[in-house]
Amino acid sequence: MKKVKILGSGCAKCSQLADAVNAVIAAEGIDASVEKIEDLQQIMEYNVLSTPALVVDEKVVCKGRIPSHEEIKELLTAKPHSCCCGTHGSKEKNGGSCC
């Protein structure tokens, strides 16, 4: 299950982001829990200065704007990457080197 957090003070844009995220989750059948964080101290822990912000599995993936339906879908369904070169820790690919 994805853990999704909406960071913001409770303003109209923060509510719009929450509504958009919930709509994508419902439309796409994504297994996710959504939590709204309005406490400024908690928001600052994510090093976010511009709200609303979207956090997926404890990673800030969007801040300061409301992404489109398609972008939200991509952000919620993206697989975590183990290695930037795509070898997932295997040195046998990419000429014997891994980042």
MOPAC internal coordinates of N, CA, C and O (Angstrom, degrees):
PM7 1SCF
backbone

  N    0.0000 0     0.00 0     0.00 0    0    0    0
  C    1.4455 1     0.00 0     0.00 0    1    0    0
  C    1.5250 1   109.14 1     0.00 0    2    1    0
  O    1.2310 1   121.18 1   -47.01 1    3    2    1
  N    1.3217 1   115.35 1   132.99 1    3    2    1
  C    1.4659 1   121.62 1   175.64 1    5    3    2
  C    1.5193 1   108.67 1   -75.84 1    6    5    3
  O    1.2310 1   121.21 1   -38.05 1    7    6    5
  N    1.3229 1   115.29 1   141.95 1    7    6    5
  C    1.4593 1   121.07 1   174.14 1    9    7    6
  C    1.5167 1   107.15 1  -108.75 1   10    9    7
  O    1.2310 1   121.00 1   -66.03 1   11   10    9
  N    1.3254 1   115.69 1   113.97 1   11   10    9
  C    1.4622 1   122.34 1  -175.18 1   13   11   10
  C    1.5200 1   108.91 1  -112.63 1   14   13   11
  O    1.2310 1   121.19 1   -44.71 1   15   14   13
  N    1.3281 1   115.33 1   135.29 1   15   14   13
  C    1.4595 1   120.50 1   176.62 1   17   15   14
  C    1.5229 1   108.84 1  -126.81 1   18   17   15
  O    1.2310 1   121.30 1   -41.62 1   19   18   17
  N    1.3206 1   115.12 1   138.38 1   19   18   17
  C    1.4559 1   122.90 1   174.24 1   21   19   18
  C    1.5216 1   105.89 1  -106.75 1   22   21   19
  O    1.2310 1   120.49 1   -62.90 1   23   22   21
  N    1.3261 1   116.66 1   117.10 1   23   22   21
  C    1.4559 1   120.85 1   179.92 1   25   23   22
  C    1.5184 1   109.57 1  -100.39 1   26   25   23
  O    1.2310 1   120.88 1   -52.48 1   27   26   25
  N    1.3357 1   115.92 1   127.52 1   27   26   25
  C    1.4567 1   119.76 1   178.57 1   29   27   26
  C    1.5053 1   111.78 1   172.63 1   30   29   27
  O    1.2310 1   121.23 1   -14.35 1   31   30   29
  N    1.3027 1   115.26 1   165.65 1   31   30   29
  C    1.4617 1   121.79 1  -175.07 1   33   31   30
  C    1.5206 1   114.10 1   -79.09 1   34   33   31
  O    1.2310 1   120.14 1   175.21 1   35   34   33
  N    1.3077 1   117.33 1    -4.79 1   35   34   33
  C    1.4592 1   120.45 1  -176.88 1   37   35   34
  C    1.5136 1   112.31 1    99.79 1   38   37   35
  O    1.2310 1   120.42 1  -167.25 1   39   38   37
  N    1.3229 1   116.80 1    12.75 1   39   38   37
  C    1.4641 1   121.79 1  -179.89 1   41   39   38
  C    1.5382 1   110.61 1   -71.14 1   42   41   39
  O    1.2310 1   120.80 1    -3.56 1   43   42   41
  N    1.3106 1   116.08 1   176.44 1   43   42   41
  C    1.4660 1   120.98 1  -177.85 1   45   43   42
  C    1.5248 1   111.79 1   -60.64 1   46   45   43
  O    1.2310 1   119.89 1   138.48 1   47   46   45
  N    1.3434 1   117.82 1   -41.52 1   47   46   45
  C    1.4604 1   120.10 1  -179.41 1   49   47   46
  C    1.5269 1   111.34 1   -66.27 1   50   49   47
  O    1.2310 1   120.40 1   144.07 1   51   50   49
  N    1.3115 1   116.85 1   -35.93 1   51   50   49
  C    1.4680 1   120.45 1   178.05 1   53   51   50
  C    1.5286 1   109.71 1   -64.69 1   54   53   51
  O    1.2310 1   120.49 1   138.68 1   55   54   53
  N    1.3040 1   116.67 1   -41.32 1   55   54   53
  C    1.4694 1   120.95 1   177.63 1   57   55   54
  C    1.5276 1   110.77 1   -66.54 1   58   57   55
  O    1.2310 1   120.13 1   141.71 1   59   58   57
  N    1.3333 1   117.36 1   -38.29 1   59   58   57
  C    1.4614 1   120.96 1   178.07 1   61   59   58
  C    1.5311 1   110.66 1   -63.66 1   62   61   59
  O    1.2310 1   120.40 1   139.17 1   63   62   61
  N    1.3491 1   116.85 1   -40.83 1   63   62   61
  C    1.4603 1   119.94 1   178.35 1   65   63   62
  C    1.5226 1   110.16 1   -64.73 1   66   65   63
  O    1.2310 1   120.10 1   136.15 1   67   66   65
  N    1.3282 1   117.41 1   -43.85 1   67   66   65
  C    1.4619 1   120.72 1   178.69 1   69   67   66
  C    1.5260 1   110.75 1   -60.11 1   70   69   67
  O    1.2310 1   120.62 1   135.64 1   71   70   69
  N    1.3323 1   116.42 1   -44.36 1   71   70   69
  C    1.4662 1   120.43 1   178.59 1   73   71   70
  C    1.5239 1   111.36 1   -62.51 1   74   73   71
  O    1.2310 1   120.56 1   137.38 1   75   74   73
  N    1.3435 1   116.54 1   -42.62 1   75   74   73
  C    1.4641 1   120.91 1  -179.57 1   77   75   74
  C    1.5266 1   111.22 1   -64.59 1   78   77   75
  O    1.2310 1   120.26 1   136.84 1   79   78   77
  N    1.3245 1   117.11 1   -43.16 1   79   78   77
  C    1.4667 1   121.29 1   179.33 1   81   79   78
  C    1.5249 1   110.15 1   -63.84 1   82   81   79
  O    1.2310 1   120.50 1   134.48 1   83   82   81
  N    1.3147 1   116.64 1   -45.52 1   83   82   81
  C    1.4719 1   120.15 1   179.27 1   85   83   82
  C    1.5265 1   111.32 1   -63.33 1   86   85   83
  O    1.2310 1   120.15 1   144.26 1   87   86   85
  N    1.3323 1   117.32 1   -35.74 1   87   86   85
  C    1.4615 1   120.88 1   178.28 1   89   87   86
  C    1.5241 1   111.05 1   -65.90 1   90   89   87
  O    1.2310 1   120.19 1   137.85 1   91   90   89
  N    1.3331 1   117.24 1   -42.15 1   91   90   89
  C    1.4694 1   120.80 1   178.66 1   93   91   90
  C    1.5249 1   110.17 1   -65.42 1   94   93   91
  O    1.2310 1   120.27 1   136.33 1   95   94   93
  N    1.3160 1   117.08 1   -43.67 1   95   94   93
  C    1.4666 1   120.92 1   179.35 1   97   95   94
  C    1.5232 1   110.50 1   -58.92 1   98   97   95
  O    1.2310 1   120.47 1   135.61 1   99   98   97
  N    1.3236 1   116.70 1   -44.39 1   99   98   97
  C    1.4680 1   120.78 1  -179.83 1  101   99   98
  C    1.5251 1   111.69 1   -68.60 1  102  101   99
  O    1.2310 1   120.29 1   134.72 1  103  102  101
  N    1.3316 1   117.06 1   -45.28 1  103  102  101
  C    1.4673 1   121.36 1  -176.51 1  105  103  102
  C    1.5248 1   112.22 1   -67.40 1  106  105  103
  O    1.2310 1   120.07 1   144.47 1  107  106  105
  N    1.3196 1   117.46 1   -35.53 1  107  106  105
  C    1.4622 1   121.20 1  -174.77 1  109  107  106
  C    1.5329 1   112.63 1   -98.30 1  110  109  107
  O    1.2310 1   120.11 1   175.70 1  111  110  109
  N    1.3235 1   117.39 1    -4.30 1  111  110  109
  C    1.4623 1   120.54 1  -179.85 1  113  111  110
  C    1.5224 1   112.80 1    65.61 1  114  113  111
  O    1.2310 1   120.44 1  -142.90 1  115  114  113
  N    1.3222 1   116.76 1    37.10 1  115  114  113
  C    1.4628 1   121.79 1  -178.39 1  117  115  114
  C    1.5268 1   109.31 1   -82.26 1  118  117  115
  O    1.2310 1   121.24 1   -45.54 1  119  118  117
  N    1.3257 1   115.23 1   134.46 1  119  118  117
  C    1.4579 1   121.40 1   178.50 1  121  119  118
  C    1.5268 1   107.91 1   -83.32 1  122  121  119
  O    1.2310 1   120.59 1   -79.41 1  123  122  121
  N    1.3375 1   116.48 1   100.59 1  123  122  121
  C    1.4563 1   120.45 1  -176.09 1  125  123  122
  C    1.5204 1   110.87 1  -151.74 1  126  125  123
  O    1.2310 1   121.77 1   -29.63 1  127  126  125
  N    1.3132 1   114.23 1   150.37 1  127  126  125
  C    1.4622 1   120.13 1   171.82 1  129  127  126
  C    1.5240 1   107.16 1  -109.56 1  130  129  127
  O    1.2310 1   120.48 1   -36.57 1  131  130  129
  N    1.3296 1   116.68 1   143.43 1  131  130  129
  C    1.4596 1   121.50 1  -177.35 1  133  131  130
  C    1.5176 1   109.13 1  -120.70 1  134  133  131
  O    1.2310 1   121.35 1   -49.32 1  135  134  133
  N    1.3176 1   115.02 1   130.68 1  135  134  133
  C    1.4556 1   121.51 1   178.74 1  137  135  134
  C    1.5208 1   108.50 1  -128.07 1  138  137  135
  O    1.2310 1   120.45 1   -46.14 1  139  138  137
  N    1.3332 1   116.75 1   133.86 1  139  138  137
  C    1.4634 1   121.05 1   176.12 1  141  139  138
  C    1.5218 1   108.17 1   -96.86 1  142  141  139
  O    1.2310 1   121.12 1   -52.24 1  143  142  141
  N    1.3185 1   115.47 1   127.76 1  143  142  141
  C    1.4596 1   121.68 1   178.38 1  145  143  142
  C    1.5224 1   107.75 1  -110.73 1  146  145  143
  O    1.2310 1   120.69 1   -64.79 1  147  146  145
  N    1.3298 1   116.28 1   115.21 1  147  146  145
  C    1.4637 1   120.61 1  -178.99 1  149  147  146
  C    1.5197 1   112.53 1  -112.51 1  150  149  147
  O    1.2310 1   119.94 1   170.58 1  151  150  149
  N    1.3206 1   117.72 1    -9.42 1  151  150  149
  C    1.4556 1   122.45 1  -179.31 1  153  151  150
  C    1.5285 1   109.79 1   -73.62 1  154  153  151
  O    1.2310 1   120.35 1   -57.93 1  155  154  153
  N    1.3230 1   116.94 1   122.07 1  155  154  153
  C    1.4629 1   122.15 1  -175.63 1  157  155  154
  C    1.5295 1   112.01 1   -59.34 1  158  157  155
  O    1.2310 1   120.27 1   141.39 1  159  158  157
  N    1.3178 1   117.09 1   -38.61 1  159  158  157
  C    1.4662 1   120.78 1   179.81 1  161  159  158
  C    1.5340 1   110.73 1   -62.02 1  162  161  159
  O    1.2310 1   120.42 1   136.45 1  163  162  161
  N    1.3272 1   116.80 1   -43.55 1  163  162  161
  C    1.4679 1   120.80 1   178.68 1  165  163  162
  C    1.5319 1   110.94 1   -66.90 1  166  165  163
  O    1.2310 1   120.24 1   140.69 1  167  166  165
  N    1.3186 1   117.14 1   -39.31 1  167  166  165
  C    1.4680 1   121.08 1   178.78 1  169  167  166
  C    1.5231 1   109.92 1   -62.31 1  170  169  167
  O    1.2310 1   119.93 1   138.13 1  171  170  169
  N    1.3111 1   117.74 1   -41.87 1  171  170  169
  C    1.4611 1   121.93 1  -179.59 1  173  171  170
  C    1.5311 1   111.90 1   -63.92 1  174  173  171
  O    1.2310 1   119.83 1   152.83 1  175  174  173
  N    1.3207 1   117.93 1   -27.17 1  175  174  173
  C    1.4652 1   121.44 1   177.51 1  177  175  174
  C    1.5314 1   111.42 1   -62.63 1  178  177  175
  O    1.2310 1   120.27 1   157.23 1  179  178  177
  N    1.3273 1   117.08 1   -22.77 1  179  178  177
  C    1.4613 1   121.80 1   178.06 1  181  179  178
  C    1.5350 1   111.57 1   -92.01 1  182  181  179
  O    1.2310 1   120.37 1  -176.26 1  183  182  181
  N    1.3263 1   116.90 1     3.74 1  183  182  181
  C    1.4691 1   122.50 1   179.69 1  185  183  182
  C    1.5327 1   111.18 1    58.17 1  186  185  183
  O    1.2310 1   121.13 1  -139.57 1  187  186  185
  N    1.3099 1   115.44 1    40.43 1  187  186  185
  C    1.4652 1   122.25 1  -179.93 1  189  187  186
  C    1.5230 1   108.69 1  -105.02 1  190  189  187
  O    1.2310 1   120.86 1   -55.87 1  191  190  189
  N    1.3296 1   115.96 1   124.13 1  191  190  189
  C    1.4634 1   120.70 1   178.50 1  193  191  190
  C    1.5102 1   111.73 1  -106.96 1  194  193  191
  O    1.2310 1   120.13 1   164.15 1  195  194  193
  N    1.3255 1   117.35 1   -15.85 1  195  194  193
  C    1.4552 1   122.20 1  -177.60 1  197  195  194
  C    1.5273 1   109.21 1  -124.00 1  198  197  195
  O    1.2310 1   121.03 1   -60.20 1  199  198  197
  N    1.3112 1   115.64 1   119.80 1  199  198  197
  C    1.4582 1   120.06 1   179.99 1  201  199  198
  C    1.5236 1   109.73 1  -110.04 1  202  201  199
  O    1.2310 1   119.25 1   -19.55 1  203  202  201
  N    1.3040 1   119.04 1   160.45 1  203  202  201
  C    1.4568 1   126.64 1     3.15 1  205  203  202
  C    1.5253 1   111.35 1   -74.45 1  206  205  203
  O    1.2310 1   121.36 1   -21.47 1  207  206  205
  N    1.3206 1   115.01 1   158.53 1  207  206  205
  C    1.4590 1   120.28 1   176.80 1  209  207  206
  C    1.5224 1   108.48 1  -131.59 1  210  209  207
  O    1.2310 1   121.58 1   -31.38 1  211  210  209
  N    1.3268 1   114.57 1   148.62 1  211  210  209
  C    1.4575 1   121.85 1  -179.99 1  213  211  210
  C    1.5224 1   108.25 1  -114.56 1  214  213  211
  O    1.2310 1   120.99 1   -53.83 1  215  214  213
  N    1.3263 1   115.72 1   126.17 1  215  214  213
  C    1.4623 1   122.64 1   179.11 1  217  215  214
  C    1.5198 1   107.54 1  -117.36 1  218  217  215
  O    1.2310 1   120.51 1   -52.39 1  219  218  217
  N    1.3364 1   116.63 1   127.61 1  219  218  217
  C    1.4632 1   121.81 1   177.61 1  221  219  218
  C    1.5192 1   107.66 1  -121.52 1  222  221  219
  O    1.2310 1   120.91 1   -59.11 1  223  222  221
  N    1.3138 1   115.87 1   120.89 1  223  222  221
  C    1.4709 1   121.86 1  -178.79 1  225  223  222
  C    1.5272 1   111.24 1    49.36 1  226  225  223
  O    1.2310 1   121.48 1  -131.46 1  227  226  225
  N    1.3368 1   114.78 1    48.54 1  227  226  225
  C    1.4649 1   124.77 1   175.74 1  229  227  226
  C    1.5295 1   114.70 1    67.94 1  230  229  227
  O    1.2310 1   119.81 1  -163.65 1  231  230  229
  N    1.3228 1   117.97 1    16.35 1  231  230  229
  C    1.4593 1   121.53 1   176.43 1  233  231  230
  C    1.5290 1   108.53 1  -118.28 1  234  233  231
  O    1.2310 1   120.36 1   -53.73 1  235  234  233
  N    1.3305 1   116.91 1   126.27 1  235  234  233
  C    1.4678 1   121.18 1   176.71 1  237  235  234
  C    1.5207 1   107.34 1   -70.25 1  238  237  235
  O    1.2310 1   120.64 1   -61.40 1  239  238  237
  N    1.3383 1   116.39 1   118.60 1  239  238  237
  C    1.4622 1   120.60 1  -176.67 1  241  239  238
  C    1.5262 1   113.16 1  -110.91 1  242  241  239
  O    1.2310 1   120.24 1   166.05 1  243  242  241
  N    1.3225 1   117.14 1   -13.95 1  243  242  241
  C    1.4642 1   120.64 1   179.47 1  245  243  242
  C    1.5228 1   107.97 1  -161.17 1  246  245  243
  O    1.2310 1   120.82 1   -41.86 1  247  246  245
  N    1.3432 1   116.03 1   138.14 1  247  246  245
  C    1.4622 1   118.47 1   177.06 1  249  247  246
  C    1.5171 1   111.02 1  -147.74 1  250  249  247
  O    1.2310 1   121.63 1   -32.58 1  251  250  249
  N    1.3286 1   114.48 1   147.42 1  251  250  249
  C    1.4540 1   121.12 1   175.36 1  253  251  250
  C    1.5131 1   116.15 1    81.53 1  254  253  251
  O    1.2310 1   120.01 1  -174.91 1  255  254  253
  N    1.3339 1   117.58 1     5.09 1  255  254  253
  C    1.4675 1   119.81 1  -178.50 1  257  255  254
  C    1.5233 1   109.56 1  -159.03 1  258  257  255
  O    1.2310 1   121.51 1    -8.51 1  259  258  257
  N    1.3250 1   114.72 1   171.49 1  259  258  257
  C    1.4638 1   120.95 1   176.70 1  261  259  258
  C    1.5218 1   107.50 1  -108.30 1  262  261  259
  O    1.2310 1   119.85 1   -69.00 1  263  262  261
  N    1.3318 1   117.88 1   111.00 1  263  262  261
  C    1.4681 1   120.19 1  -179.52 1  265  263  262
  C    1.5246 1   111.46 1   -70.50 1  266  265  263
  O    1.2310 1   121.00 1   -18.89 1  267  266  265
  N    1.3248 1   115.70 1   161.11 1  267  266  265
  C    1.4611 1   121.33 1   178.36 1  269  267  266
  C    1.5281 1   110.83 1   -70.17 1  270  269  267
  O    1.2310 1   120.98 1   -13.01 1  271  270  269
  N    1.3249 1   115.74 1   166.99 1  271  270  269
  C    1.4719 1   122.19 1   177.27 1  273  271  270
  C    1.5268 1   109.90 1   -54.31 1  274  273  271
  O    1.2310 1   120.50 1   132.26 1  275  274  273
  N    1.3290 1   116.65 1   -47.74 1  275  274  273
  C    1.4711 1   120.97 1  -178.12 1  277  275  274
  C    1.5275 1   111.78 1   -64.18 1  278  277  275
  O    1.2310 1   120.67 1   139.53 1  279  278  277
  N    1.3317 1   116.32 1   -40.47 1  279  278  277
  C    1.4622 1   118.96 1   179.82 1  281  279  278
  C    1.5291 1   111.03 1   -66.95 1  282  281  279
  O    1.2310 1   120.41 1   139.11 1  283  282  281
  N    1.3157 1   116.82 1   -40.89 1  283  282  281
  C    1.4632 1   120.21 1   177.15 1  285  283  282
  C    1.5229 1   109.80 1   -61.47 1  286  285  283
  O    1.2310 1   120.57 1   136.61 1  287  286  285
  N    1.3226 1   116.52 1   -43.39 1  287  286  285
  C    1.4680 1   120.88 1   177.95 1  289  287  286
  C    1.5259 1   110.65 1   -57.66 1  290  289  287
  O    1.2310 1   120.35 1   133.80 1  291  290  289
  N    1.3259 1   116.94 1   -46.20 1  291  290  289
  C    1.4658 1   121.06 1   179.25 1  293  291  290
  C    1.5273 1   111.25 1   -62.91 1  294  293  291
  O    1.2310 1   120.34 1   137.78 1  295  294  293
  N    1.3270 1   116.95 1   -42.22 1  295  294  293
  C    1.4558 1   120.75 1  -179.01 1  297  295  294
  C    1.5295 1   111.78 1   -65.58 1  298  297  295
  O    1.2310 1   120.76 1   145.14 1  299  298  297
  N    1.3238 1   116.16 1   -34.86 1  299  298  297
  C    1.4687 1   120.02 1  -178.34 1  301  299  298
  C    1.5235 1   113.48 1   -82.68 1  302  301  299
  O    1.2310 1   120.16 1   158.32 1  303  302  301
  N    1.3269 1   117.30 1   -21.68 1  303  302  301
  C    1.4662 1   119.59 1  -176.84 1  305  303  302
  C    1.5211 1   113.03 1  -107.06 1  306  305  303
  O    1.2310 1   119.86 1   177.99 1  307  306  305
  N    1.3269 1   117.88 1    -2.01 1  307  306  305
  C    1.4660 1   120.75 1  -178.99 1  309  307  306
  C    1.5180 1   110.05 1   -64.25 1  310  309  307
  O    1.2310 1   121.28 1   -41.14 1  311  310  309
  N    1.3078 1   115.16 1   138.86 1  311  310  309
  C    1.4597 1   121.27 1   176.13 1  313  311  310
  C    1.5155 1   108.47 1   -82.93 1  314  313  311
  O    1.2310 1   120.09 1   -38.72 1  315  314  313
  N    1.3314 1   117.43 1   141.28 1  315  314  313
  C    1.4664 1   118.87 1   177.43 1  317  315  314
  C    1.5214 1   110.30 1   -67.12 1  318  317  315
  O    1.2310 1   120.87 1   -36.93 1  319  318  317
  N    1.3181 1   115.94 1   143.07 1  319  318  317
  C    1.4627 1   121.08 1  -179.60 1  321  319  318
  C    1.5267 1   109.11 1   -98.47 1  322  321  319
  O    1.2310 1   120.67 1   -50.54 1  323  322  321
  N    1.3195 1   116.32 1   129.46 1  323  322  321
  C    1.4507 1   120.54 1   179.16 1  325  323  322
  C    1.5134 1   111.59 1   -82.03 1  326  325  323
  O    1.2310 1   121.00 1   149.87 1  327  326  325
  N    1.3241 1   115.70 1   -30.13 1  327  326  325
  C    1.4590 1   119.85 1  -174.05 1  329  327  326
  C    1.5234 1   108.18 1  -148.62 1  330  329  327
  O    1.2310 1   120.45 1   -40.03 1  331  330  329
  N    1.3137 1   116.75 1   139.97 1  331  330  329
  C    1.4562 1   119.61 1  -175.42 1  333  331  330
  C    1.5277 1   113.11 1   -68.65 1  334  333  331
  O    1.2310 1   119.62 1   160.66 1  335  334  333
  N    1.3223 1   118.33 1   -19.34 1  335  334  333
  C    1.4661 1   119.53 1  -179.45 1  337  335  334
  C    1.5240 1   111.46 1   -92.52 1  338  337  335
  O    1.2310 1   120.70 1   179.10 1  339  338  337
  N    1.3333 1   116.27 1    -0.90 1  339  338  337
  C    1.4562 1   119.94 1   176.16 1  341  339  338
  C    1.5102 1   115.17 1    81.61 1  342  341  339
  O    1.2310 1   119.78 1  -170.99 1  343  342  341
  N    1.3328 1   118.02 1     9.01 1  343  342  341
  C    1.4573 1   120.16 1  -178.67 1  345  343  342
  C    1.5200 1   112.17 1   -92.52 1  346  345  343
  O    1.2310 1   120.38 1   172.26 1  347  346  345
  N    1.3164 1   116.88 1    -7.74 1  347  346  345
  C    1.4642 1   122.30 1   179.93 1  349  347  346
  C    1.5173 1   111.43 1    53.31 1  350  349  347
  O    1.2310 1   120.86 1  -138.05 1  351  350  349
  N    1.3315 1   115.96 1    41.95 1  351  350  349
  C    1.4462 1   121.23 1   175.61 1  353  351  350
  C    1.5138 1   114.88 1    90.34 1  354  353  351
  O    1.2310 1   119.52 1   173.76 1  355  354  353
  N    1.3102 1   118.52 1    -6.24 1  355  354  353
  C    1.4588 1   121.31 1  -179.39 1  357  355  354
  C    1.5125 1   110.06 1   -86.03 1  358  357  355
  O    1.2310 1   120.47 1   -54.61 1  359  358  357
  N    1.3281 1   116.70 1   125.39 1  359  358  357
  C    1.4650 1   121.03 1  -179.80 1  361  359  358
  C    1.5171 1   111.85 1   -86.15 1  362  361  359
  O    1.2310 1   120.04 1   176.53 1  363  362  361
  N    1.3132 1   117.52 1    -3.47 1  363  362  361
  C    1.4585 1   120.46 1  -178.10 1  365  363  362
  C    1.5170 1   111.92 1   -73.89 1  366  365  363
  O    1.2310 1   119.55 1   151.76 1  367  366  365
  N    1.3167 1   118.46 1   -28.24 1  367  366  365
  C    1.4499 1   121.76 1   177.42 1  369  367  366
  C    1.5126 1   109.35 1   -87.86 1  370  369  367
  O    1.2310 1   120.17 1   -11.09 1  371  370  369
  N    1.2981 1   117.27 1   168.91 1  371  370  369
  C    1.4671 1   123.38 1   177.01 1  373  371  370
  C    1.5225 1   113.07 1    54.93 1  374  373  371
  O    1.2310 1   120.11 1  -136.97 1  375  374  373
  N    1.3270 1   117.39 1    43.03 1  375  374  373
  C    1.4582 1   120.55 1   173.11 1  377  375  374
  C    1.5091 1   114.86 1    69.33 1  378  377  375
  O    1.2310 1   119.59 1  -155.00 1  379  378  377
  N    1.3029 1   118.38 1    25.00 1  379  378  377
  C    1.4539 1   120.40 1   174.92 1  381  379  378
  C    1.5195 1   114.47 1    85.65 1  382  381  379
  O    1.2310 1   119.84 1  -172.17 1  383  382  381
  N    1.3224 1   117.90 1     7.83 1  383  382  381
  C    1.4640 1   118.06 1   178.28 1  385  383  382
  C    1.5183 1   109.90 1  -124.08 1  386  385  383
  O    1.2310 1   122.14 1   -30.26 1  387  386  385
  N    1.2761 1   113.50 1   149.74 1  387  386  385
  C    1.4669 1   119.75 1   177.49 1  389  387  386
  C    1.5239 1   107.05 1  -137.54 1  390  389  387
  O    1.2310 1   121.47 1   -38.23 1  391  390  389
  N    1.3084 1   114.80 1   141.77 1  391  390  389
  C    1.4696 1   118.16 1  -179.84 1  393  391  390
  C    1.5048 1   110.00 1   -74.90 1  394  393  391
  O    1.2310 1   120.10 1   180.00 1  395  394  393

